[in-house]
Structures are given as C-alpha cells and as structure tokens.
Amino acid sequence: MADRSVLEKIPETDGIVDLAALGDDYVRDPYPVYAALRRRGPVHHVRTPEGVLAWLVVGHDAARAALTDERLSKNWANASPEAGPLTVSPGRHMLISDPPDHTRLRKLIAKEFTPRRIAALEPRIRELTDGLLDTMLAHPGGRADLVASLAFPLPIAVICELLGVPDLDREAFKKWSDHVLSYAPEEEKRDSVQALAGYLTQLLDHQRAHPGDDLLSTLIRTSDEDGDRLSTNELLGMAWLLLIAGYETTVGLIANGTLALLRHPDQLAALRADPALLPDAVEEMLRYDGPVEVSTYRFTLEPIEIGGTLIPGDGQLVLPVLADADRDPDRFPDSDSFDIRRRTRGHLAFGHGIHFCLGAPLARLEARVAFELLLRRTARLELDAHPAALEWRRGTVLRGVKSLPVRFG
C-alpha cells in the first residue's frame, strides 16, 4: 500500500490523528500506518484505539531518544487527565517509577534475577516444551492452535515455577491479565486489578510462611548492603510485573515469530537447514513483528520539542512506537522483509536505557528452546488459516495473534 493511499485513509480532526477509527485493518497490520506517519515527521498527536489522547513518536532515532529522555516520567502520578483513566498495578514497580526510586527497585530485583538463575532454567524449559509438544503432536488430524498448545502454556509455566506460584488457575489469570493489558472497559480492568491484588497478596503470605528457593521467596528476604528491603506494596507490584510481563510478551514472541516463519517458507527452510541461525532468527522475529508494539506510558514533565513539534509539559502521554522504530529503513535496510540472517543490532523490541527489559534473557531462552524443539519435532509445519482471518489482540501496547491454527507432520 503506497504511503499516499494510506495517508488518505487516516482520519484527522483538528490536528489529531484518529487511530481509533482505523478499525481491524490497523489492528492486523499497523506498520503501513506508522510508515506513512513517519514520512510526515517523528511526532503525531493521536487518539489511540482505547480513545486516549497521546503523542506518538515514530522512527528509530526519535523513539530511541524518547526512551532515555529524563523529561519523560514513568510515574503515573504525573499524568495529565487527558491521558484517560489509568488502571495501575496493585503495587509499585519499576515500570511506573523514576530514578531514584527506579534505581533502588531495579538494584534489588537485579540482584536476584541473575543470568545464572535464568540459565539454570534451561533443562526445565526443555522438559516443559517437550511435554507440551507431545500433547500438541498427538492432536487428531495433525492440526492444533499453536498459541493454546505452546505459546501460552510454556511461558506461564516457566514464570510460575520461577516465582513459586502454586496451582495457578490459569484461565482466571489469563482473563485478568487480558483485561489489564489489552483494550477492555475500565470497570473490567479495575475488577481484574483487584482480583490480581487479592491473589498476589495471598501468594506473598504463603511464600512468607513457606519460603523456598524460588525468586519470590528470595525477593521477600533479599536486602542490599544497607539493609534496604522491598516493602509489602513493592513486593506486590514486583510480583505483578514479573508474573504478567514475564509471560505475556513471550507468548507474543513465540506466536508472532512462528507466524513470520510460516509466512516466509524460504526463511523457515533456511532455519531448518541450519539450526545455528536460531539466535539470529529470534532477534529478527523481535525486530520484524515483536510482542510490544508501543512502549509503556511516559508523561511530560516539561515542554519537549521533537522534530520541530512541541509537546506540552503538563503530563502529556508520549508513546514511542517500538514496532515502527524496528521497521525504519534508515536503520534497517529493506526493513519490511523478514530475513533471519539480518544484522539486527540496535532493535528496540526490549526497549532502551534504564527501563530495558530485565526479563530479556529469559524471553530469548524460552523462544530459542521453543523454536528449536518445535522445528526438530515437526518435519512439516504450515499455517492452517488465511493470514487475514487471524484475530489479533486489541490494545496499544501489546501485539499478538489470539490463536494460530497450524498443520504439522
């Protein structure tokens, strides 16, 4: 679709681009819209699909700079009323904190969320993946939903074991997290946050009474050299962040990455022929169609000029578009092509700066194991639906298909 035809279809009133009016085409494939906006400039006043007014930042350089701009706050207490009703987590955590609070929280978490702890999970991740594939490959007719069979149950099982979560009601938990992280009525979001808060409070009480070597038990008792510890509110927020962010994004990575392979059979064949390409393939999946479309919310502390556009400084919502940054041809030549041999260094799928995703090593490990075993155990893997028929989750931040029908042999 040419930029001109895309631009003509983007509704705009009084200088506000109405993304909410673009409907399913935008949800399914937002990249042409972002590219068309990028041709105009790096900053656009928009109405998001949730109906919230925001300033969208597109292009790699502009988005990368915005992610580290100290004039943009992550603390929702600084948000303008125009940002709409914001449902926060049940406790304070790193993604809604600024330095020095963020520095303190990240230091305490990073002390325990170590590369060694993550690496030690690999044998169990392989065991879980093989078990899920055993079940999937036994489906009659050689057909299954890859999201329900692998992309969803693997990350949630891993994060639950990492945190020591016992007997999680996964259907209830999935409903709560969907309401919190996707487009849903504000009342449903509030109810889900309250339900999650109640569940996590009980979980923390249980881990205090029955401590183990899991991450949550360790966080309860961890302290720094000055004796600083996480408060109950902070533990609640961190449990929420780790439990939800720790699996939702990996679901999208595995599902969107599989879809990209299935829609590019030459790349799938190349990966089968040379499994050593797998680490680079995962990075290209993250760049090409990653699970986080738009960065988590930031709010202006003072007026900010980006690319000749002045954004007011009264708590305006600013959204760097990670998806467009990683499709910017000035940074990644032939950016709309999926190429597992591409040099992807500098992609922003995990963010940038002090808020770079702490769980990136875990997501990469899970994806690498999932794709390695999936391709090893299927001689044939094909999409079992027309790409246009796939339903994508709604919402500004996360991107992913709700289901992915596949045929295998």
C-alpha positions in Angstrom: 0.0 0.0 0.0 1.5 3.3 -1.1 2.1 6.0 1.6 -0.2 8.4 -0.2 -3.2 6.0 -0.2 -2.5 5.1 3.5 -2.4 8.8 4.5 -5.7 9.5 2.7 -7.4 6.8 4.8 -6.1 8.1 8.2 -8.9 10.2 9.8 -7.6 13.5 11.2 -9.6 16.2 13.0 -8.1 19.4 14.4 -4.6 18.1 14.1 -5.4 14.8 15.9 -4.9 11.6 14.0 -7.7 9.2 14.9 -6.1 5.7 15.1 -9.3 4.5 16.9 -11.2 5.0 13.6 -9.0 2.8 11.6 -10.6 -0.5 12.8 -9.4 -4.0 12.2 -7.0 -3.3 9.3 -4.9 -1.2 11.7 -5.0 -3.8 14.4 -4.0 -6.5 12.0 -1.2 -4.6 10.3 -0.3 -1.2 11.8 3.1 -0.9 10.0 1.9 0.9 6.9 0.1 3.5 9.1 3.2 4.1 11.1 5.4 4.3 8.0 3.1 6.9 6.4 3.1 8.9 9.6 6.9 8.7 9.8 7.1 10.2 6.3 5.3 13.3 7.7 7.6 13.6 10.8 8.6 11.9 14.0 5.7 13.2 16.3 2.0 13.0 15.9 -0.9 13.9 18.2 -3.2 10.9 18.1 -6.3 9.3 19.6 -5.3 5.7 20.5 -7.6 2.7 19.9 -8.6 3.0 23.6 -9.8 6.5 22.9 -6.9 8.2 24.8 -5.1 11.3 23.5 -1.3 10.8 23.2 1.8 11.9 21.3 3.1 9.1 19.1 6.9 9.1 18.4 7.8 7.2 15.2 11.2 6.4 13.6 14.2 4.7 15.1 16.3 7.6 16.2 13.3 9.6 17.7 11.9 6.7 19.5 15.3 5.7 20.9 15.9 9.2 22.2 12.5 9.4 23.8 13.1 6.2 25.7 16.0 7.8 27.5 14.7 11.4 27.8 14.7 12.4 31.5 11.9 14.9 30.8 9.5 12.0 30.3 8.3 10.4 33.5 7.2 6.8 34.1 5.3 7.8 37.2 1.6 7.8 36.5 1.1 10.4 39.3 2.5 12.9 36.7 -0.1 12.0 34.0 -2.5 14.6 32.6 -6.2 14.0 32.9 -6.2 13.8 29.1 -4.3 10.6 29.4 -7.6 9.0 30.4 -8.4 6.7 33.3 -5.3 4.7 34.0 -5.5 1.5 35.9 -2.2 0.9 37.7 -0.9 -2.3 39.2 -1.8 -3.3 42.7 1.7 -2.1 43.9 4.6 0.0 42.9 7.2 -1.5 40.5 10.0 -0.4 38.1 7.9 0.4 35.0 5.9 3.1 36.9 8.9 4.6 38.7 11.5 7.2 38.0 15.0 7.5 39.5 16.0 7.4 42.3 13.0 5.0 43.1 13.5 3.1 39.9 17.3 2.7 40.6 16.6 1.3 44.0 13.9 -1.1 42.9 15.9 -2.4 39.9 19.0 -2.9 42.0 17.1 -5.1 44.5 15.4 -7.1 41.7 18.5 -7.5 39.5 20.5 -8.8 42.5 18.3 -12.0 42.4 17.1 -12.1 38.8 20.6 -13.1 37.6 21.9 -14.7 34.4 22.9 -17.8 36.4 19.3 -18.2 37.7 17.9 -17.8 34.2 20.5 -20.2 32.6 19.7 -22.8 35.3 16.1 -22.9 34.0 17.0 -24.3 30.5 16.7 -28.0 31.3 13.3 -27.5 32.9 12.2 -25.3 29.9 13.2 -28.1 27.6 11.3 -30.6 29.6 8.2 -28.4 29.7 8.4 -27.7 25.9 8.8 -31.4 25.1 5.7 -32.2 27.2 3.6 -29.6 25.5 4.7 -30.7 22.1 3.9 -34.4 23.0 0.3 -33.2 23.6 0.1 -31.0 20.6 1.6 -33.5 18.1 -0.9 -36.1 19.3 -3.9 -33.9 18.2 -6.0 -35.8 15.6 -5.6 -34.8 12.0 -2.3 -33.1 12.6 -3.9 -29.8 13.5 -3.7 -27.6 16.5 -3.7 -24.0 17.8 -0.1 -23.1 18.5 -1.0 -20.4 20.9 -3.1 -22.6 23.1 -0.7 -25.6 22.7 2.7 -23.9 23.2 3.0 -20.1 23.0 0.7 -19.6 26.1 1.3 -22.5 28.4 5.1 -22.6 28.1 5.8 -19.0 29.3 3.2 -19.1 32.1 4.5 -22.5 33.3 8.1 -21.1 33.4 7.3 -17.9 35.2 5.1 -19.7 37.7 7.8 -22.1 38.5 10.4 -19.3 38.7 8.2 -17.4 41.2 7.0 -20.4 43.1 3.3 -19.9 42.2 1.3 -23.0 43.3 -1.6 -24.4 41.3 -2.4 -21.2 39.4 -5.9 -21.0 38.0 -4.5 -20.2 34.5 -7.8 -19.5 32.8 -8.8 -17.0 35.5 -5.3 -15.5 35.4 -5.3 -15.2 31.7 -8.7 -13.3 31.8 -7.3 -10.9 34.5 -4.2 -10.2 32.5 -6.0 -9.8 29.2 -8.3 -7.2 30.9 -5.4 -5.3 32.4 -3.1 -5.3 29.3 -5.5 -5.2 26.4 -8.4 -2.9 25.3 -11.2 -3.5 27.8 -13.7 -1.4 29.6 -12.2 0.5 32.6 -14.6 -1.3 35.0 -13.3 -4.7 33.9 -9.7 -3.5 34.2 -10.4 -2.3 37.8 -12.1 -5.6 38.7 -9.2 -7.6 37.3 -6.6 -5.5 39.1 -8.4 -6.1 42.4 -8.7 -9.8 41.7 -5.0 -10.0 40.9 -4.1 -8.0 44.0 -6.1 -10.4 46.2 -4.4 -13.4 44.6 -0.9 -12.0 44.8 -1.5 -10.9 48.4 -2.4 -14.5 49.3 0.6 -15.7 47.4 3.0 -13.4 49.2 1.5 -14.5 52.6 2.0 -18.2 51.5 5.7 -17.6 50.5 6.4 -15.8 53.7 5.0 -18.8 55.7 6.6 -21.4 53.4 9.8 -19.9 51.9 11.6 -21.8 49.2 14.4 -21.1 46.8 12.1 -19.6 44.2 12.5 -16.0 43.1 9.6 -14.6 45.0 10.7 -16.1 48.3 14.2 -14.7 47.6 12.8 -11.3 46.9 10.9 -11.3 50.2 14.1 -11.8 52.2 16.6 -10.0 50.0 18.3 -6.8 51.1 21.1 -4.7 49.9 24.3 -3.8 51.7 22.5 -1.0 53.6 19.7 -3.4 54.8 17.2 -1.9 52.3 14.3 -4.3 51.5 11.3 -4.3 49.3 8.1 -3.2 51.2 4.9 -5.3 51.0 3.5 -2.8 48.4 6.7 -3.1 46.3 6.7 -6.9 46.6 3.1 -6.8 45.4 4.0 -4.6 42.4 7.0 -6.6 41.5 5.1 -9.9 41.7 2.5 -8.4 39.4 5.1 -7.1 37.0 7.1 -10.4 36.9 4.1 -12.6 36.6 2.3 -10.6 33.9 5.1 -9.1 31.9 7.1 -12.3 32.5 4.7 -14.3 30.3 2.5 -12.0 28.1 5.4 -10.7 26.0 6.9 -14.2 25.5 3.5 -15.5 24.3 3.6 -12.8 21.6 7.2 -13.5 20.7 6.6 -17.2 20.1 3.3 -16.8 18.3 4.3 -13.8 16.1 7.7 -15.4 15.4 6.0 -18.7 14.3 3.7 -16.8 12.1 6.6 -14.9 10.5 8.3 -18.2 9.7 5.1 -19.7 8.3 4.5 -16.7 6.0 8.1 -16.9 4.8 8.7 -20.5 3.9 12.2 -19.8 2.5 13.3 -18.5 5.9 11.7 -21.5 7.6 13.6 -23.8 5.3 16.8 -22.0 5.9 16.4 -22.3 9.7 15.7 -26.0 9.4 18.8 -26.4 7.3 21.0 -24.5 9.7 19.8 -24.5 13.3 22.9 -22.4 14.2 20.8 -19.4 12.8 18.3 -19.7 15.6 19.7 -17.0 17.9 19.7 -14.5 15.0 16.3 -15.7 13.9 14.8 -14.9 17.3 16.3 -11.4 17.1 14.8 -10.9 13.7 11.4 -12.1 15.0 11.7 -9.5 17.7 12.5 -6.8 15.2 10.1 -7.7 12.4 6.9 -8.2 14.5 7.8 -8.1 18.2 5.3 -8.5 21.0 5.5 -4.9 22.3 4.1 -2.5 19.7 4.3 0.7 21.7 6.4 1.4 24.7 4.8 1.6 28.1 3.5 5.0 29.1 5.6 8.1 29.6 4.4 11.6 30.7 5.9 15.0 30.0 7.5 16.9 33.0 8.2 20.0 30.9 7.6 21.0 27.3 9.6 18.8 24.9 10.4 19.6 21.2 10.9 16.6 19.0 11.5 17.0 15.3 10.1 20.5 15.3 6.9 19.6 17.2 6.4 21.0 20.7 4.8 18.6 23.2 3.3 20.5 26.2 4.8 19.8 29.6 1.7 19.2 31.6 1.8 15.4 31.9 1.0 14.7 28.2 1.1 11.0 27.3 4.1 10.1 25.0 4.3 6.8 23.2 7.5 5.8 21.4 6.5 3.2 18.8 8.9 0.3 19.1 7.3 -1.5 16.1 7.9 1.4 13.8 11.4 2.0 15.1 12.3 -1.5 14.2 10.9 -1.1 10.7 12.6 2.2 10.0 14.5 1.7 6.7 17.1 4.4 7.7 18.2 1.9 10.5 17.3 -1.4 8.9 17.5 -1.5 5.1 14.7 -3.4 3.4 13.0 -3.2 6.8 9.7 -4.8 5.8 11.4 -8.0 4.7 11.8 -10.9 7.2 15.4 -12.1 7.0 16.8 -14.4 9.7 20.4 -13.6 8.6 19.9 -9.8 9.1 22.2 -7.8 11.4 19.5 -6.7 14.0 21.8 -5.0 16.4 20.1 -1.9 17.8 16.5 -3.1 17.6 14.3 -1.7 20.3 12.0 -4.7 21.0 13.1 -4.8 24.6 13.2 -1.0 25.0 16.3 1.0 25.6 18.0 2.8 28.5 17.3 2.3 32.2 14.0 0.6 31.5 15.4 -2.0 29.2 13.5 -5.2 29.8 15.1 -7.1 32.8 13.5 -10.3 31.5 15.0 -10.2 28.0 17.4 -13.1 28.7 14.5 -15.3 29.9 12.4 -14.4 26.8 15.2 -15.2 24.5 15.9 -18.5 26.2 12.3 -19.6 26.1 12.0 -18.6 22.4 15.2 -20.4 21.4 14.2 -23.6 23.1 10.6 -23.5 21.8 11.6 -23.0 18.2 14.5 -25.5 18.4 12.2 -28.3 19.6 9.2 -27.3 17.5 11.2 -27.5 14.3 13.1 -30.6 15.4 9.9 -32.5 16.1 7.9 -31.4 13.0 9.0 -32.3 9.6 6.2 -30.1 8.2 4.7 -27.0 9.8 2.2 -24.9 7.9 -0.4 -22.2 8.6 -3.9 -23.7 8.8 -5.8 -20.4 8.2 -5.6 -17.5 5.8 -3.5 -14.8 7.4 -6.3 -12.2 7.0 -8.6 -14.4 9.1 -6.3 -14.4 12.2 -7.6 -12.4 15.1 -5.1 -10.0 16.8 -5.4 -8.8 20.3 -6.6 -5.2 20.7 -4.7 -2.6 22.7 -2.0 -0.1 22.2 1.0 -1.7 23.9 1.0 -5.5 23.2 0.8 -7.1 19.8 0.0 -10.8 19.1 -2.4 -13.2 17.5 -5.1 -14.6 19.8 -4.8 -18.0 18.1 -2.6 -19.6 15.4 -4.0 -22.6 13.7 -1.2 -24.9 12.3 -0.9 -28.2 10.4 2.0 -30.4 11.1 3.5 -33.7 10.2 
